[in-house]
Amino acid sequence: MSMRLTCYLCLRDVFYREVTVLLKDLCASLNQLAEWCGVQSASYGVREEREENPDYEVPEVREVKSCAPLTPSVMLVTAPASVGKSTAADYMSNFLRAPILDLSELHVGDGTLEGALAKSLGIHKNAEFFVALSEGAATLIVDALDEAEVRSGQANFQAFVRGVTDTVSQITNGPAVIMLSRAESARSVQEAFNERSLPYSHFEIRPFSKNQAEKYLDHRVSCVFEKQGKEALHRRHRRPFEMVRDELFSVLASAVTQESGEDPWKAANVRDFLGYAPVLDVIGGFLAVDNFAVLSKSIKGDGSGKFLHWDLVADVIDQLLLREQRKFVQQFKETEKFQKAGEERLEPALYSPEEQCARLLGYVENLQVDPEMPAALPEELRDSYEVAVNTQLSNHPFIRNYEWFNVIFRDYVTSRSLGSPLVSERTTREIRKNILSSEWKHSPMFGFFSYSLGKTSNGDLSSCHSEEIGALYESFKSMCEAEDELMITVGRVRNRLAASFAISRATAADMVGPLNFTSHEGTTSVSFPRELSQAHIWEVPDVILGGDHRSFKFGPGVYISCGDLLISSNEVQVYPGEEGVPTLISTGSLASDSQKVQADGSSLIVFCEEELPFPWSRHQKNISISDIASEAREASALYLELRRIVLRFKDAKRGEGAVFQPMMDNLIIGENRRARTVLNFLQEIGCVKIAKSMYLLDFTEFAKLGISRQQLRDLETSKASSLVSSQLLRFSKR
């Protein structure tokens, strides 16, 4: 048994124990030629990488499949798109003095491997090389299987795979052929090997570890500075650079996982994302700045900068989509049919990021997407384009084994598709149904990507369909920790809805938001699938609660004022919280499938113009604050706003309640004209004042109105409440 083969068998035993090693250790176990073959012509896809790349960060690899106890004839090395398979091929070529058959430049078929080597090496050297290969004394590297599949078409690619299988079946002394590909294209090769009972091993290139990512990133930042014609400042100001780099890693890691810990890199999904070379490339451009302290401040966040890392993540993903487009176009334009019927002007429209997102949703979520073909694509190219796109899609970096690679890609694709002109209204309805269903696992990414991708021209407001507001609520809710409190307001502004979200935390400085959305014109219905708390919904025409969930929960601090309310869950649960403020619903009509309402008599109050059946009749209440019938609705609405605003004040120092001013202005009030009227009224009569970015409620002055906070909480009516409502009504007419 040869020394090389013995090394390989030892390494295989290590991998059997699921231990990863560096690529250089894998190479050390393979067959290395004493000298280069000597490529005589580079015109046939064969090359040798004779120059060592000193900046190459050698990745780790792990064994996916072993053929033990047999010795493999061939080795597959796979990785997601953009991980660096071709760079790894160059490294292995240099290490092993092995020629590379680069399929990215070839139309392949049966005999391509033998023909390309014969023409590139010459008759005599080719004969010597094949003898060494069959005896396990040399290695051949075959790169870019996935690109050859797109360029050559399925039939020709399958013929090539069968031919390679015939050739490598003659190798008897260790893996002498190494084939690099994306995972999906490698499946065709694996099927051919299995049909012939050919022993093979399969390795996967892993994302960078933290230490490897730091080294890779250091080099990328140097490249960016060099391209800008500037000094590499990160080498001179090492400590500030490392601090801002780690801060950026931290905020990006928080976009991936909610798990706490000193080292987020230990989480597999964090390493999959932050250790992904294209992600590090974009981060490298972000870090190549003149002042690391200024960048650090923007990352830590104040104002709009608080969400800067989400814009960065969105930019990273967009760059990956553009890279996929470039790779597809490069291969598709070399196909025989494009050469005959295609034109250069078509290239920007082919496999666009929008089209990729739409097709990915259909591929993974089994939705009938049917995105439109590029309008200028000639009829004679459409069938071949569809075949090529489907081939490329199966190798997309956002998916693995027919599933999403991670939730970041899922939520980005979903958010972008909802606003895509390539996706039909029928399909967007299906997507909205999907994200509101009980099967959808919510994450913060959907909310932040929707905010980032949907921004209007002023940059502080994002646009979405009104029926996405409930999914946004669930998304932001998923990022809340134990002591956090998500607050939402939704109200009608002409023929749109305005929605604001904010997460209140222990200190005002840690508050997230508010994030402000406006619905598309003419969309004015909202649906919340699972629960609702700390929510103010005002003047919304249609509200749906429950979706396909069996139970719906009202948490503390809920006020709903709407035209029609539909509750589709079988059961409703009401939890008013420690303060005991009842859930308040004011609706024109209420339709419900609920057979059971778990709420005591004081925790739920329902106003409805219709008489409600059991069990809702137990909680129905009538309120008549104004003696003037025509003004009764407006007076009642103003009084309910007074209740909502006053109960938002939390006890501060003795004799006062307080609310953070930005929270009051942007979230509690927002676009709600009645709420603004009530707050102005309270300020004018001396009950409320502003001091040090806080609204302060003077309890002594408020008591002069003759109503208490307890009476407001329970909606007890009296002469005093009628008088206050009349004052509010007169004030609103000024």
N, C-alpha and C positions, 0 to 999 in steps of 0.2 A: 504493500500500500504506500502511495507517495506521501511525502511530508505535507504537501498542500492538502491532499485529501484528508489526511489525519487531522490537520488544523480545522478543516471544514466540519468534520464529524464532531470534534470537540465543541466548536462554536454552535453546532446544531443542538447539542445536548444542553448548552447554556440557554439557548433560546427556548428549548422545550420547558425550561423552568421559568419562562416568561420574563427574562432579563433582557433589556435592550443594550445595544452596543453602538459605538460610533461607526459610521460608514467606512472609515479607514481600517477598522478591525475586521469588518466583513471582507474588504478588498484583500487584506493580508492573508486571508484563507483561500484565495482564488489563484488561478493560474496566471503567472506573469512571464512574459517573453523576455529572453535575455537582451534582445534588441528590437527596435521598431521594424515593422514589416516593410515600410517604405511605400507610401501611396504615390503612384506615378501620375494619376489624374484625379482631380477633385470634382470632375464633372458628373460623376455617377453616384453621388450621395455618400461616398466613403471618405472619411477624414481621420486624422490623428491629432490629438491635443498634446503637443509636445511641450508647451510652455505651462509651467506650474502657476496657478493663481494664488498668490500669497494672501489675498484678502478673503478667500473662500472659507466660510464658516461651516465646518464639517458637521452634518446633521446626525442625529441618532436614527437607527433603524430597528424595527422589531419584526420577528417572524410571524407571519399570518398563517402559513401552512407549511408543514414539514412532510416529507415523504419517507421519514424514517420507518424501518431500518434501511431502506434503499438509498442509494446515492443518486442525487438528481442529475439529470443531463442538462437542464436549463433552469435559469433562475428568473423569476418575475420580480421587478421592483416597481411598485405603484405609489402614487401619491395624488392628492387632490390637485386641481388646476393651480398653477402659479406657485407651487411649493418649491420648484427648482429641480425638476427631473433632468432637464437638459444640462444644467450646470453640474448636477451630480454625475451625468454621463461623461462630461468633460473631465471631471476629477478622477473618475474611475479609469478613463482612457489614459490619463497621465500616470496614474499609479501603476497600472498593469501593462503599460505600453501596448494597449489594445486598440485596434481600429474601431471606429464608430460608423455604423450604417445609419445615416440620418434620413428617416423616411419623410420628414417634413417637406423635402424638396422633390419627392418622387411620386409617380403614379405606380402603384404596386400591383403585382399579380403573381401567378405561379412562376417560380424561377427568378424572381427579382433579387433575392439574396445572393444566389450563386452568380447571376449575371453581373450585378453591381460590383461584387468583389473581384471577379475575373477581369473586368475592364479597368478597375481602379488599381489593382496590384500587378497586373500583367500575368501571363499564362504560368510562368515558372514559379513566381512568388506566391501566386494564388494556390497552386498545387501544394507547395510546401506548407502554406498556412493551413489548408484544410486537413493535411495529415496531422499537423500539430494540434489542431482543434479536436479532431476525432480521438486523439490519444490523451487529451486533457492537458496538453502542454501549452496551450494558448487560449486566449479569451476573445470573443467578439461581443461588442455592445450594439444592440439594436435600439434606437431611440425614436420617440414620437409615433408610436403605434396609433394613438388617438387622432393625430393630425392626418395620418395616411388613410384612416377610415373615412374621414370627411372628403378628402381630395379624390380618392379612388372609387368610392362607392362600395356598397356592401358585397356585391358579388366578387369584385376584384380583390377586396380586402380578405374575404374568406379564402379565396384561392391562394393568396400569399400566406395566410396562416397555415393552411394545409401543407404547402411546400416547405415552410420552415419546420413544421412538425416532422416531416419526412427526413429532413436533414439532421435535426438534432437527435433523432432517434438512433443515429449511428454513433453518438458520443457515449463512451463507456467509462470514462475515468474522471468523474466530477463535473460540476456545472461549468461548461465552457462557453455558453451563450447567455448573455444577460439582456433581458428585454425590459424597457422602461415604458410605462404608459399610465394614463389615468385608469382608475379602477374599473369603470364601466367597459372600456374598450378591451381591458385585460380579460374580461369574462369570455369573450369569443375565443381567445387564445387558450384559456383554461379548459373550455369545453372541448376544443380540439385535442389538447393533451390528454384529457380524461378518456376520450373516445379511443385513443391509441394506447391507453394505459402507460403513458409516458411519465416517468417520475420527475417531478419538478418541485422546487421550493418557491415560496412567495414571501417577499419582504415588503414592508411599507416604510416610507420615509416619514418620520415623525415631525411635528412642528418643533420649532426651536424651544429649548428650555430658557429660563430667565437669563442665565449667564450667556448662553449662545445668542439670545435676542439682543442683549446689551452690546455684545461685540459686533454683531451684524449692523445694529443701528448706528454704532459709532462710525463705522465705515460709510454707511449711507449718508449720514449728516456731512461727513467730509466731502463726499461726492457732490452734494448739493451746494456746499460753500464753494467748491472748486468751479462748478458750473456757473455760479454767480460772480466768479472772479474775486472772491473775498477770502480773507484769512479764516482758517478753521478755528473759530473762537471757542468752540466746545473743548478744544484741547488745551487752550490757555486758561480758560475759566472752568476748570474741571468740576469743582464742587457745586457751583450754581447750576451747571448743566445737568449733573447727575441728580440733583434735587428736583429740578423741573421735569426731567425724564421720568423719575419715579412717581411724581405727582400725576403725570399724564397716564402712566401705566395704571395707577390706582383708580383714577376716575373712569378709564376705559374698562377696567376689570369690573367696576361697579355696574357698568352697563350690561355685563354678561351674567353676573351672579349676585345674589343677595346674601350669600354666605359670608359671614364675618371671619376674620382670621388675619394673622400677621403676614402671611404669604399667600395672596390669592392665586399665584402661579401653581399651587398644589392642586387647584381645581382643574379637572381635565378640560372643561369647556373654556376656561380662561386661557389655558395654554394653546388650545386649538385656534383661538382667535388672535391673541397677542403674539403668539409664536409663528403666525402665518406671514411669510415673507412679504407679500404685497401690502399687508396691513402695516408692517414695519417700514416699507418704502414710503407710504403716505405720512406716517409719523415722523420719518426722517426729514421730510420737507417742512413739516410743521415746526420741528425743533431748530431748524437752521435760521436763527434770528440773531439780531444784534444785541438784544437785551433780554437775558434769561429771567431777570426779576420781573419785568413787565409781563412776560409770558406766564410766569408763575401766578401772578395776580389774576390774570384773565382765566386761568384754569381753575383756580380756587373759586372764582365766580362772584360777581356782583352785577345786578341788573341782567341784561341779556346774556352776558358772558357766562352766567350760571349754567346755561344749556349748551355751551360751546362744544363740549365733548360729544354731545349727541350729533351736532352738525358735523363734527369730525368723523364720527363713525359712519354717518350717512355718506360723507365724501369718500371714505375708504371703500364702501360697498359700491358706490357709483363707479369708482376707478376700476374695480374688479369687473364690473359689467362692460365697461368700455374696452378693457383688455380682452375679454371674451369675444367681443364684437370684432376687434382687430384680427384675432387669431382665426375666427370663422371666415371673415372676408378674404384673408390671405390664402386660405385653402380653397374656398369655393370659387374664387375667380380663376383658379388654375384648372378647374374641371373642364372636361371637353365641351359640355353644353354651354357653359358660360363663355368659353373662348369663341364659340360660334355666335351666340345671341346676346351676350352681355355687353355692357358699356361701363366705363369708369364712373360715370355720373350716378350709377345705381348704388355704388358701394356704401355711401353714408347711411342709406336707408335699410341696408341688409342687417338683420339680427340686432336691431337696436336694443338699448337697455330696456325700453318700454316693452318691446316684443318679448324679450327674454323673461321679464317678470310675469307677463301674462301667461306665457307658455309654461313657466315653472309652476304656477298655481294650478293649471290644468293637470300637469304631470304628477304632482305630489298630492294635491287635495282632491283629485278626480272630479274637477269641475269642468263643465262644457264651456271652455273659454272661446275657442275658435277665433283667435285674433286675426285681424285683416292682414292680408299679404301687402308688402310694399306696393303702393299704387302704381309705380312706374315699372314694376317687374313684368317683362314680356310673358305672354301666355306659354310660350314654349319652354320657359325656364321654371315655371311654377311647380311642376311635379318634382323635378330634381332638387329644387330649393327646399321643398317640404321634407324630402328624404334626408338631405344634408343637415337641415335644422334639427330634425328629430335625433339624428346621430349625435350631433354636437350637444344637444340638450341632455342626453343621458350621461354625458361626461361633465356636466356643469359643476363648478366648484361649490355651489350652494347646496348640493344634494350628495347623499351617500347612501347606497343601498336602497334607493327609491324613497328615501326619507330626507327631511331637511338636515343639513349638516349641523346647524344649531338654530336656536330660536331667534337669534339676531337676523339671520337671513330670511327666516319665515316671516317675521314681522315687517321687515323692510319691504319685501316683495308684496306682501298683503297691502301695506299702506300705499305703496306706489301704484299698485294695480287699481286700487279704488279711485284714484284720480287720473287714470290713464285714458286717453282718447281712443286707444286700441281695444279697450274692453267695453263690451256692450252693456246697456242698462240692465238687460236680463242677467248677465253674468255678475254685475256689481251687486244686484239684489241677492244672488246666491252667496256671494262673498260676505255680505252683511249678515245674512242668515247664519252663515258658518261661524262668524266671530261672536255672535250672540248666543250660540248654542251651548248646551251643557258639555259638549265634547271638547270645546276649545279651551286650551290651557292658557290663561292670560299671563302676560308678562309686561313689565314697564316699557319694553321696547316699542310696542305698537303705538302707545300714546305719544312717546317722544318723537318717533319717526313721523307720525301723522302731523305733529306740530311742526317739525322741521321741514318736511316736504310740502306741506300745505300752506306755507307762509304767503301772505298777501304782500302787496308792494310796500306797505309801511313797515313790515318786518316784525311787528308786535302782535299780529293777529293771524290765525290760520283758518283755513276754510275746509269744511267737510260736509258730508250729507248729514242731516239731522239724526238719521237712524244710526249713525256711528257714535253718537254721544254716549250711549249706554256702554258700548265696548271701550270707549276712552275711559269712562268711569271705572270699569273693571280693571283696565290696564294700570291706571294710576293707583288704584286700590292695592294692587299686587305688590307695589313697592313700599307700602306702609309697614313699619315695624310696630312693636307692641304699644308704644306710647304715642304713635303718630295718629293724626286725625285728618282724613281727606274731607275737604269741603267743596261742594259744587253748587253753582247757581245756573239755572237755565231759564231764559225768559224770551218772550216774543218781542221782536223789534221789527215792525212793519211786516214784511212777508218772509222774514228769516227768524232764526233763533240765535241768541247770543248765549254762549256757555263759558263759564270760567271754572278752573280747577286750581286748588291750592292744597298743599300738605303742611299742616301746622305741626311744629315740633317743639321740643322743650324750650328752645330759645328762638327769638325772632330771626336771628341771623341764619339759622338753619332751615328756615321756612322755604319750601319749594313752591315756586309760582308767584303770582297767579299765571296760569297758561290760558290764554283767551282764544276762543274759537267762534267763528260765525258760520252758520249753516248755509248751504247753497240756496240760492234764491228759489222760493216756493216750497222748500222742504221744512215742515213745521211739526213733525211728529217725533216723539222720542220713545225708546223702549229700554227698560232696565231689566236684565235677565234674572238676577239672583237676589240682590239686596240693595238697600238704599239707606244711607245715614248722613247726617249733617248736610242735608240737601234742601235747597229752596228752588222750587219750580213754579214760575208765575206766568199766567196768561198763555200757557201752551195749549193749542187746540186739542191735540190727541196725545195721551200718555198710556203706554202699555207696560205692564209690570208682570214679570214671570217668565215669558217665553215658553221654552219647553221644560223648564225646571218644575219639579213637583211642588216645591215650597218657595215662598218669597218672604224675606225678612225685612221689616222696618227697624232700623237702629234709631238712636237718639237724634233729635234735631231735624225732623223732616216736616216740611210744609209743601203741599202740592196744591196749586190753583190751576185748574184746567177746564177745557170745554167738555171733553169726554174721557173717561178713565176706563180702561179694560184691564182686568186682573185675570190672567190665564192660569195661574197656579192653583192647585187643589187646596193648598193650605197657606194661610197668612199668619206670620208671627210678628208680634210687636214687642220691642225691648226699648223702653223709654230712657234707659240709662240712669246714672246716679242722681241726676238733677230732676228726674221725673217729669220732664216736659213732654206732654202728649204729642203723638204724631197727629198732624192736622191736615185734613183733605177737604178742599172745597171744589166741587165739580158740578157741571151741569147735568151729567148722567154718569152712572156707574154700572158697568156690566162685569159680572164676575162668575167664574167657574168654581170659586172657593166654597167648599162645603164646611170649612172650619176656619175660624178666626181666633187665634190665641192672643187675647188682649183683655185686660181687666177694664172695667168701666171708665177709668180715668186716663188710660194710656193711649186711647185712640178716639179722635173726634172727627166726625164726617158731616160736612154740610153738603146737601144735594137738593136740587130743585124738585126732584122726584121722590116719592115715598119708596124707601129701599126695603127689600125682602130680608128675612132672616138669613144669615147671622148679622148682616150689616145694620139692620134696624136697631140693634142693641147699642150702636155707637153713633147713630144719627142724631144731630142736634140742630135746632133752629136758632138763628140769631137775627134780631131786628133792632139795629142800633139807630136807624133814622126813621122818623115818622112819615117822611115823604117817600112814597113808594118809588117814584122815578129815580130817586137818589139813593135808594137803599143799597143797591149793589156796590156803588162807588164808595159809600160810607163804610160799608162792611169791609171792602177790600183795603181801604186806608187803615182801618182799625187793626186788621190782621197784619198789615205791614208794621204798624206800631208795635204790636206784640212781638213779631219776629225780631225787629231791631233791638228793642229793649232787652229781650231775653238773651241776646248775643253778648251783652256786657257781663264780664266776669268781675267778681269782687276783687278790688285792688286795695288801696289804702282805705282807712276808715271813712265811711260815708260816700265812697265813690266806686263806680264800676269802670272798667277800661276795655277798649278794643284797639288793636294795632291799626293805625290810620290807613296804610295801604290795603290791609285786609278789608276794612270797612268800605273804602272807596271802590276797590277793584272787584271785590268778591261779593260782599253782602249787598252792596248797592248796585254796582255795575251799571247796566243800561236800564235798570228798573226805575221808571219815572216816579211811580208812587213811593217807592222806598226813598228816593232823593227828596221828595216833598216832605215826607215824615221827618227825615233827618234835619232838613232845613227848619221845619217847625220847632223841633226840639232845641235847636241851636238858638232860634229867635226868642223863645220864651225862657232861655237861660238854663235849661236842663242839661245841655250838652255843650262842651267846649273842647278845643284842641290844645294840647300841650305836649311838646317833645315827641312828635309823631304818634301821639295817642289820642283817641277820642275818649273823653271822660264824661261819665254820666253822674250828675249830682243827685244822690238819692233824696236829699231833703227837698230840693226844688221839684223833683218828679212827684214826690208825695203830695205836693200842693194840687196836683191834678185830681186827687181823690180816688185814684186807683192804685192798687199794689201790684208788684210783680207776680205774686201768687194768684191774684185775680186775673191777670193777663194770661198766666200759664194755663189756668183752667177755663178761661173764657167766660168768666162770670159777668153777666150784664147788670148794669145799675144805672141810676140817673147820671152818675159821674161819667160812666163809659159813653152814654149817649151824648153828654155835653162835649167830651173830648172828640168824639167822632164828628160832631157838628163843627167844632173848631177846625179840625183837619180838613173837612170838606170846604169850608169857607177859605181856608188858607190855600188850598189847591186851585181855587178859582182866581186868585190874585194875579 
